[in-house]
Structures are given as C-alpha cells and as structure tokens.
Amino acid sequence: MEKQKTCLLIWPPLAVTSILPLSIPFLKGYLKKKQAGEIKVLDLNRRYLQHSSLTWLTLTIFLNLLTKLFGGNPAGKRFILAGFDMVAGSIAKRKRRSIAWSLDSIINAACSNFYYKENNKIYKILKHAIDDKEISLIGISAVYPEQLLFALIIARVVKEKFNKNLPVVIGGAQVTKHINQLNNKLAIKQYVDFFIPCDGEEPLLNLLDGLKEPKQNFLLKPENFPLPDFSGFDLNTYSSWIPLLASKGCFWSRCTFCTYTGSTGNGYFINTPGQTSATIKKLKKTCNASRFLFVDDALPPQFMRSLAENLIKEKIAIKWSSSIILNQAFADKEFCALLKQSGLESVLIGLESASSRILRLMRKQHAEISKAEISGIFFALKTSGIKVRATVLFGFPTETRQEARETLDFLAGNRKSIHKVWAQAFSLEEGTYIFNHPEEFGITKINYADKNSGERIGFRYESNQGMSSKERDKFLNNLLFKTFYLKSKL
Ligand code: SF4
C-alpha cells in the first residue's frame, strides 16, 4: 500500500499578527476535502515573533493569563492584540529596515547572507516541524511583500539545511503579482521548485498526486470553495473575527488605480447566499466563533440582502462585517435595518474622494452619485447602527489642493455618520489602468527603473497638472489629517 503523503503549509512572518489568514485554511480545507493525505500547518509568523523578543513572550503570557481570568473578554483581548501588533510592527521594522522593497532587493537579501541570523532562527523553528522522512511537500503562502522575503528564506533553509530534494512551492498574491520576474530569477530557482500564481488548491493537489507539473493560473470558483480549516492557528491569540470569502474578483472591476482584479482576469464569481450562510453555520461550530469578516473586494447589495434574510430565517446569530461599494440601495433605511438585524456590524467603503471630477477619473462606481446622496447613505447606515468606515486617497494625478480640501470638508461635514477614516497617499502601481495609460492622467514621465531598485511604494512619476507628490505630502502633514482634523471631531 502506498504511503500517505504529508504536506506542510507555512504562513510566513509579517508585521501584523492579530489578523487570521484565510489562504492557508482554504488550502487545508480543500486538500482535506480531496483526501490528499495529511495536511500540517505551521504558523511561522507567530512562532518567529515568539523567538524574536522577550517583550513578545511577556505579552503572550499576559494574554493567556487574561484569557484565563476573564474568559476572553472581547475588549481586553482587543487591547492586548493591539499591543501584539505594536510589538510585531516594531520588531519587523527593526529587523527589516535595511531591505528595500523592490523585488530585486528582496531576492538579493534572501539569497545573500545578509539575513544570516534570521536564517538560523527559521532553521530552529523548522527543525520542530520538518521531519524530512515524513514531509513530502512544503507549500508557503506569500500574501504580503515581507512574506515573500521570508518565503524565499524558508525555501533556502529547507533546501540547504534539511533536504534539497524536498519539493518547495510558493504561492499567494505576491507570486501572482511577480510571477514573470520570479520565474526568470535563476538565483532563487535553486530553492523553489514551483511558483504558483493565482489559486494554489488544485496545483498542490496535483503535486501530492504525483504530477510533475502542477496546473498554472488555476482559479478556485466559489461553488468549489471548501470549508476553511483554521486548525494549526491558535484562535485564542487572534482577533475574534473569522475571515470569510464569498466571491472572487470585484463586480465593479473598473477603478483606474486598482491592482486587485488581475488574478481573476477581471472575471467575477460569487457564491450563493445559501451556501455562504451554511458555511457560516459550520464555522460557528468548528471555530466556536460568532464574528465573521468578509474579505471580498466588495459584496453586492442584492447578495447582502439574501444573506441577511437567510441568517435571520435560520436564526444564525452572528456579527459580520464587509466592504461595500457606494450604492443607492444603502440609502434605504429598511434595507439597512434588515442588515443590522442579521448582525451586520460595520462596512468599509472606498470613498476615495468627494470631488466628482476626480471620482470620474478614478472611475469609481459612485462618481455619478451626488454628495448629498452619499451623505444620505452614510446617515442611513449610521442610524441603523451600522458603523461606517471609509478610505480616502489624496494626490491622485491632476488632483488640485482645492479638490483635496473638498474631500476633507466633506468628511468633516459627515463626521457624525462616519466611525473611522483611513487616508492614504496615491501610489502609482504596475498593472493598473493608470500605469498603462499615463497620458490620460497628466503623467508625463514614469520612472520605470523603480521596478528593480530603491525603497519605494509605487513608481515615481512626473506630472504637469495638480499637486506634486511633495505638495500632497505637505498637504497631509500640514493638516495632521489622521490625528487632528478628523479624528478629534469624529
Ligand atoms: S471597487 Fe475596489 S476592488 Fe473593485 S475595482 Fe474599485 S478599487 Fe478595485
């Protein structure tokens, strides 16, 4: 009889520790459903930080004590988790400050001895998880840029210190984003057997089934979504929100600055509300959870209505939260009341700007909705007891100081309806419409060399209209936007 194969799935270190990942639980759930052998999980993010700091260890002991004393009091837990994130963030910054975040610099750091100490730390943790006689395949999920660095370090440690014949596969959003460059970098190909773009469920199954070449560009459609399996993650030490996914892609898919839609080729697929509420019901039991966070790009109003009706009809008592696109449906107080009754606690809205000219340039869905109507939507949600969180973007190409100010004034005018605002500076990213059509946005020159060098977020560019990036930063700093202008009034 053929020996059962064992796959080890690894979640690499990153600066945030309170957010539960969904990628590994999805992979584990899928492979288990297909009876692909034994699936082990290593939460290396948590283990790495435990090895990195005495403060971290102290916080862990404190959290465990708090959980025992107060039975996981949510407010106390949130407070401690914020402490965890602060420590994790500062360790991450200290450890990785010398790394520029271009792909080349990540690869160079992983392949050189620059991270010698980190390699040793990773080795010590892996020693407990890898028995090279048992493990047949290692799958690593790299969702964030710093995870790509650690995924490559892990692959190198496996090949150099354990078994060079043990297959190592890296997938995740970072691989989808950089697949062509990664496949062309000989320096790392010696450590990684396959880079898997898009979804990794079927490719991993192929490899466990003994196939030499796994499927590429596989897309897991919602009707085939497995029940995510969170075993391997200590749920007590994570935020009480369980991540959930109902769709693939964005049903709008048109924003000119958006990088998210590439992995589905602009396709959009969504699960049925019935299957989604059934998944929630099961997870409620298996994870002993009552709070669910949809990590979809945005849930359509009609889907939310049916889901809410299902949850109420089946008496599934939960709290839930999701991203939405501004739509007149949310101005209907009865609809908002239904959502609230079903447990909807908060929504995240990509407002981005209050200037209709900028919104049209961004091709936001709400570009044609008036400011008064948007205020009405915020108000209806808020008065129904649903918290409104919004993101705004400053410095979009051609945006003038007056237009940026218009957004600030709009936010200030709606401060009673908005619970929280996140402001970001615009960054020019490859793969977006604006990157491919710079002339439509007054961009006269893009510094394409930024792709391979320098510490940067986005590409530098020159523009002949609107605020320069310096003026934009000054605008944000002068108003002390995040700390004073809005926060103090919200
Ligand atoms: S709504 Fe969000 S996810 Fe969809 S295209 Fe716009 S920015 Fe991207």
Boltz pocket constraint, residues with backbone or C-beta under 6 A from the ligand:
constraints:
  - pocket:
      binder: B
      contacts: [[A, 250], [A, 251], [A, 252], [A, 253], [A, 254], [A, 255], [A, 258], [A, 259], [A, 260], [A, 261], [A, 297], [A, 298], [A, 325], [A, 350]]
      max_distance: 6.0
